[in-house]
């Protein structure tokens, strides 16, 4: 029992003693700490735009980890594994890793550590620390339109970031997967896979208080457009529904679902939308 307690203490101590300004030891990268710092940077971009932080997801992490190893072994920079049909694209890799109902996007990148690196403006510099390398990855993705679109997509709820080191080339590759998961609303994190995470899930709304009714000024998918004229879709949507005395008013009759309510105006408003 005493040995177990000592081992547990050392694991906690080592995790907490890691600092962002520590130089990355060549060949001894603390991958999970760098992954954590990259995620913090990505989350900061989302939060600055009023979006939720992403939850770490074990399925996405395993899929990202597998693809990062593929990129390192083949020394390629690609989203596709053509010689592996079951793992060909990001969706395939997530499915094989156990993801169901995942709508997926993927960012990949590579950078140098302890040697000259050129940024998007052609400026040369050398990254030595965990903070510098994490910031480099975030900046590369934010300044690339396609990668940035994945980062700020409000529908994505979860992520998995995996990094891998090629010490011979002094390179680090990173793979980040994003996903929206249909029919799932809670994403508990695996503390073993994400020991540095301080993620707190957003509080789920229980009513319409604080939710704006202002029409969105944005472009929608599938060519759908907002109405040109100002329309009040529901005049009493924010009015609480009195449920007293309404027990057993939602009934199933054969293949029909029947709802009884004396609030005829409310039902007309709902049906008109």
Buried (B, 14 or more C-beta within 10 A) or exposed (E): EEEEEEEEEEEEEEEEEBEBEBEBEEEEBBBBBBBBBBBBBBBEBBEEEEBEBBBBBBBBBBBBBBBBBBBBEEEEEEBBBEEEEEBBBBBBBBBBBEBEEBBBBBBBBBBBBBEEBEEEEEEEEEBBBBBBBBBBBBBBBBEBEEBBEBBBBEEBBBBBBBBBBBBEEBBBBBBBBBBBBEEEEEBEBEEEBBBBBEBEBEEEEEEEEEEEEEEEEEEEEEEEEEEEEEEEEEEEBEEEEEEEEBEEEEEEEEEEEEEEEEBEEBEEBEEEE
